[in-house]
Amino acid sequence: MVDSATFNAGDCQSLADMPTVVDQVAVARLYGEPLFAMPQDLYIPPDALEVFLEAFEGPLDLLLYLIRKQDFNILDIPMAGLTQQYLAYVDEIRHRNLELAAEYLLMAAMLIEIKSRMLLPPRQVANGQEAEDPRAELVRRLLEYEQMKLAAVQLNTLPQLGRDFLRAQVYIEQSLVPRFPEVSLGDLQEAWQSILKRATLVQHHRITREELSVREHMSMVLKKLQGQRFVEFETLFDPTKGVAVLVVTFIALLELAKETLIDITQAEAFAPIYVRLAYTPS
């Protein structure tokens, strides 16, 4: 848009003779009319152009922009040219935004000091060492700032939650059948050893011959489980009847489990073991 520009009478006449459409592209509009070519003697008032330093993030950002724009070597900065360009930018805003210009004026004073020190003869340093370059501190700060700025640009290119993608959350309501942990062989072994240990405490010395039937004890176990939802594993054994009865009862339990007539289960790992009749669908 160049509405604020002024033209002489000859320019207005040439604009009137221009076609209404040229390649369907207008470079600007003048008082609502399309402008398809820039006049050769266009006059722009001095105050029509403004420099907005708000686009820079600080004095270092402005210095780095000037150095890269002029293709200066950052390790060998021409302080005279850089200082002149920097002051030209600062002068544009000093009478408009004094608060913003204060920070830039501080850097301008630093540039002038460095420029003045470079005009003086180098100091004599003991032990034959060369004097430090007055620009060294400024160069270090510029290099560190450039590294952080490039790192920020790289971080900004990474996908970010809430900006580039959203995390989807879907709640699915479903009924889950409780799944009890399986009883391992080790759990059965520990439970059996615990029962044997208790049996030895109440064991009596008997010299008898007794015939024990596994099938009979299977029927006894099934009878005990009738009408019961869960029966604790240890309650199926009677330690007072001796080890032989305990062994036969344990074998009867294993046979019932093998024939899928009973279920041996736990509520959770390392929990007590329970026995129940196998579920039979109606």
C-alpha positions as CSV (number, residue, x, y, z in Angstrom):
1,M,0.0,0.0,0.0
2,V,1.4,3.4,-1.0
3,D,-1.6,5.6,-0.2
4,S,0.6,8.1,1.7
5,A,2.8,8.8,-1.4
6,T,2.4,11.9,-3.5
7,F,2.6,12.3,-7.2
8,N,2.9,15.2,-9.6
9,A,0.4,16.0,-12.3
10,G,2.3,14.0,-15.0
11,D,2.2,10.9,-12.8
12,C,-1.5,11.2,-12.4
13,Q,-2.0,11.5,-16.1
14,S,0.1,8.4,-16.8
15,L,-1.9,6.5,-14.2
16,A,-5.1,7.4,-15.9
17,D,-3.9,6.0,-19.2
18,M,-2.9,2.7,-17.6
19,P,-5.1,-0.4,-18.3
20,T,-7.5,-1.6,-15.6
21,V,-5.9,-5.1,-15.5
22,V,-2.4,-6.2,-16.4
23,D,-1.7,-9.9,-15.9
24,Q,-4.2,-9.9,-13.1
25,V,-1.6,-8.6,-10.6
26,A,-1.5,-5.1,-9.0
27,V,1.6,-4.1,-7.1
28,A,-0.4,-1.5,-5.0
29,R,-3.5,0.6,-4.8
30,L,-3.7,4.4,-5.0
31,Y,-6.9,5.9,-3.7
32,G,-8.7,2.6,-4.3
33,E,-7.4,2.2,-7.9
34,P,-5.0,-0.6,-8.8
35,L,-1.4,0.3,-9.5
36,F,0.4,-2.1,-11.9
37,A,3.8,-0.4,-12.2
38,M,5.8,1.8,-9.8
39,P,6.3,5.4,-11.0
40,Q,10.0,6.3,-11.7
41,D,9.9,9.7,-9.8
42,L,7.9,8.5,-6.8
43,Y,8.4,10.9,-3.8
44,I,8.2,9.3,-0.3
45,P,8.2,11.8,2.7
46,P,11.1,11.2,5.1
47,D,8.7,10.4,8.0
48,A,6.7,7.9,5.9
49,L,9.3,5.2,6.8
50,E,9.7,3.9,10.3
51,V,12.1,1.5,11.9
52,F,10.5,-0.7,14.5
53,L,13.2,-2.1,16.8
54,E,10.5,-4.2,18.6
55,A,11.2,-6.8,15.9
56,F,14.6,-7.4,17.6
57,E,14.8,-9.1,20.9
58,G,17.5,-6.8,22.2
59,P,20.8,-5.0,21.4
60,L,22.6,-8.3,20.7
61,D,19.9,-9.4,18.3
62,L,20.2,-6.1,16.4
63,L,24.1,-6.3,16.3
64,L,23.9,-9.9,15.1
65,Y,21.4,-8.8,12.4
66,L,23.7,-6.0,11.2
67,I,26.8,-8.3,11.1
68,R,25.1,-11.0,9.2
69,K,23.4,-8.6,6.8
70,Q,26.7,-6.9,5.9
71,D,28.5,-10.3,5.8
72,F,31.0,-9.2,8.4
73,N,33.4,-11.6,10.0
74,I,32.2,-11.9,13.6
75,L,35.7,-12.6,14.8
76,D,37.0,-9.4,13.1
77,I,34.2,-6.8,13.3
78,P,34.8,-3.4,11.6
79,M,33.7,-1.3,14.6
80,A,33.4,2.0,12.7
81,G,30.9,0.7,10.1
82,L,29.0,-1.4,12.7
83,T,28.8,1.5,15.2
84,Q,27.6,3.9,12.5
85,Q,24.8,1.6,11.4
86,Y,23.8,0.7,14.9
87,L,23.5,4.4,15.9
88,A,21.4,5.1,12.8
89,Y,18.9,2.5,14.0
90,V,18.8,3.8,17.5
91,D,18.3,7.4,16.4
92,E,15.1,6.4,14.7
93,I,13.5,5.3,17.9
94,R,15.1,7.6,20.5
95,H,12.5,10.4,20.1
96,R,9.6,7.9,19.9
97,N,10.2,5.3,22.5
98,L,12.7,6.4,25.1
99,E,12.1,3.4,27.4
100,L,12.9,1.0,24.5
101,A,15.9,3.1,23.4
102,A,17.5,3.1,26.8
103,E,18.7,-0.5,26.5
104,Y,20.0,0.1,23.0
105,L,21.8,3.3,24.0
106,L,23.7,1.3,26.6
107,M,25.0,-1.0,23.9
108,A,25.8,2.1,21.8
109,A,28.0,3.5,24.5
110,M,29.8,0.1,24.7
111,L,30.4,0.2,20.9
112,I,31.7,3.7,21.0
113,E,34.1,2.7,23.9
114,I,35.4,-0.3,21.9
115,K,35.8,1.9,18.9
116,S,37.8,4.5,20.9
117,R,40.0,1.9,22.5
118,M,40.9,0.5,19.1
119,L,42.1,4.0,18.0
120,L,44.6,4.1,20.9
121,P,48.0,2.4,20.8
122,P,47.9,-1.1,22.2
123,R,48.9,-1.4,25.9
124,Q,52.2,-2.9,26.8
125,V,51.6,-6.2,28.6
126,A,54.3,-7.9,30.7
127,N,56.0,-11.2,29.7
128,G,55.7,-10.2,26.0
129,Q,52.1,-11.2,25.7
130,E,49.8,-9.5,23.2
131,A,47.2,-7.1,24.6
132,E,43.6,-8.4,24.6
133,D,41.5,-7.3,21.7
134,P,38.9,-4.7,22.9
135,R,36.3,-6.6,20.8
136,A,36.9,-9.9,22.5
137,E,34.1,-9.6,25.1
138,L,31.6,-8.4,22.6
139,V,32.5,-11.3,20.2
140,R,32.1,-13.8,23.0
141,R,28.7,-12.5,23.9
142,L,27.6,-12.4,20.3
143,L,28.7,-16.0,19.7
144,E,26.9,-17.2,22.8
145,Y,23.8,-15.4,21.8
146,E,23.8,-16.8,18.3
147,Q,24.2,-20.4,19.7
148,M,21.3,-19.9,22.0
149,K,19.2,-18.4,19.2
150,L,19.9,-21.3,16.9
151,A,19.1,-23.7,19.6
152,A,15.8,-22.0,20.3
153,V,15.0,-22.2,16.6
154,Q,15.7,-25.9,16.5
155,L,13.6,-26.5,19.6
156,N,10.7,-24.5,18.0
157,T,10.8,-26.9,15.0
158,L,10.1,-29.9,17.3
159,P,6.5,-31.0,17.5
160,Q,4.8,-29.6,20.7
161,L,1.8,-30.9,22.5
162,G,-1.1,-28.4,22.1
163,R,0.5,-26.6,19.2
164,D,1.3,-29.2,16.5
165,F,-0.7,-32.2,17.9
166,L,-3.3,-33.0,20.6
167,R,-3.4,-36.0,22.8
168,A,-6.6,-38.0,22.3
169,Q,-8.3,-39.5,25.3
170,V,-11.0,-42.0,24.8
171,Y,-12.9,-43.7,27.6
172,I,-14.2,-47.1,26.8
173,E,-16.7,-48.6,29.3
174,Q,-16.6,-52.3,29.3
175,S,-17.3,-55.1,31.8
176,L,-14.3,-57.3,32.6
177,V,-14.6,-60.8,34.0
178,P,-12.3,-61.0,37.1
179,R,-9.4,-63.2,36.3
180,F,-7.8,-64.9,39.3
181,P,-4.1,-65.6,39.2
182,E,-3.3,-69.3,38.6
183,V,-2.0,-71.4,41.4
184,S,1.6,-72.4,40.7
185,L,3.2,-75.7,41.6
186,G,5.4,-73.9,44.2
187,D,2.3,-72.5,46.0
188,L,0.8,-76.0,46.3
189,Q,4.2,-77.3,47.5
190,E,4.5,-74.7,50.2
191,A,0.9,-75.2,51.4
192,W,1.4,-79.0,51.5
193,Q,4.7,-78.6,53.5
194,S,2.9,-76.3,55.9
195,I,0.2,-79.0,56.5
196,L,2.8,-81.7,57.0
197,K,4.7,-79.6,59.5
198,R,1.5,-79.1,61.5
199,A,0.7,-82.9,61.3
200,T,4.1,-83.8,62.8
201,L,3.3,-81.7,65.9
202,V,0.2,-83.8,66.8
203,Q,1.4,-87.1,65.4
204,H,0.9,-90.2,67.5
205,H,2.9,-93.4,67.3
206,R,0.5,-96.1,65.9
207,I,1.3,-99.5,64.7
208,T,-1.7,-100.3,62.6
209,R,-2.5,-101.3,59.0
210,E,-5.1,-99.2,57.3
211,E,-6.2,-99.4,53.7
212,L,-7.0,-96.0,52.3
213,S,-8.9,-95.4,49.1
214,V,-8.2,-92.4,46.9
215,R,-11.7,-92.6,45.4
216,E,-13.2,-92.6,48.8
217,H,-11.3,-89.4,49.8
218,M,-12.3,-87.8,46.5
219,S,-15.9,-88.4,47.4
220,M,-15.2,-86.9,50.9
221,V,-13.7,-83.8,49.4
222,L,-16.6,-83.3,47.0
223,K,-19.0,-83.7,49.9
224,K,-17.2,-81.1,51.9
225,L,-17.3,-78.7,49.0
226,Q,-21.1,-79.2,48.4
227,G,-23.0,-76.0,49.1
228,Q,-19.8,-74.0,49.8
229,R,-18.6,-71.2,47.5
230,F,-15.0,-71.4,48.6
231,V,-13.2,-73.6,51.1
232,E,-9.8,-72.9,52.3
233,F,-7.2,-75.4,51.2
234,E,-5.9,-76.2,54.6
235,T,-9.4,-77.0,56.1
236,L,-9.7,-80.0,53.8
237,F,-7.0,-81.8,55.8
238,D,-7.3,-83.2,59.3
239,P,-3.7,-83.4,60.8
240,T,-5.0,-85.6,63.7
241,K,-5.6,-88.5,61.3
242,G,-1.9,-88.9,60.5
243,V,0.4,-88.4,57.5
244,A,-1.0,-91.3,55.5
245,V,-4.5,-89.7,55.5
246,L,-3.1,-86.4,54.6
247,V,-1.2,-87.9,51.6
248,V,-4.3,-89.7,50.3
249,T,-6.4,-86.5,50.7
250,F,-3.8,-84.5,48.8
251,I,-3.7,-87.1,46.0
252,A,-7.5,-87.0,45.9
253,L,-7.4,-83.2,45.5
254,L,-4.9,-83.6,42.6
255,E,-7.1,-86.2,40.9
256,L,-10.2,-84.0,41.2
257,A,-8.3,-81.0,39.8
258,K,-7.0,-83.3,36.9
259,E,-10.6,-84.3,36.1
260,T,-11.6,-80.6,36.3
261,L,-14.1,-81.4,39.0
262,I,-12.7,-78.7,41.3
263,D,-11.0,-75.3,40.9
264,I,-7.9,-74.3,43.0
265,T,-7.5,-70.6,43.0
266,Q,-6.1,-67.5,44.8
267,A,-7.5,-64.0,45.2
268,E,-4.0,-62.5,44.5
269,A,-0.4,-63.6,44.5
270,F,0.9,-65.1,47.8
271,A,-2.7,-65.1,49.1
272,P,-4.3,-68.1,50.8
273,I,-5.3,-70.9,48.5
274,Y,-9.0,-71.8,48.1
275,V,-10.8,-74.8,46.6
276,R,-14.3,-74.8,45.1
277,L,-16.4,-77.0,42.9
278,A,-15.8,-76.5,39.2
279,Y,-18.4,-74.2,37.6
280,T,-21.0,-76.1,35.5
281,P,-23.1,-74.0,33.1
282,S,-26.8,-74.5,33.6
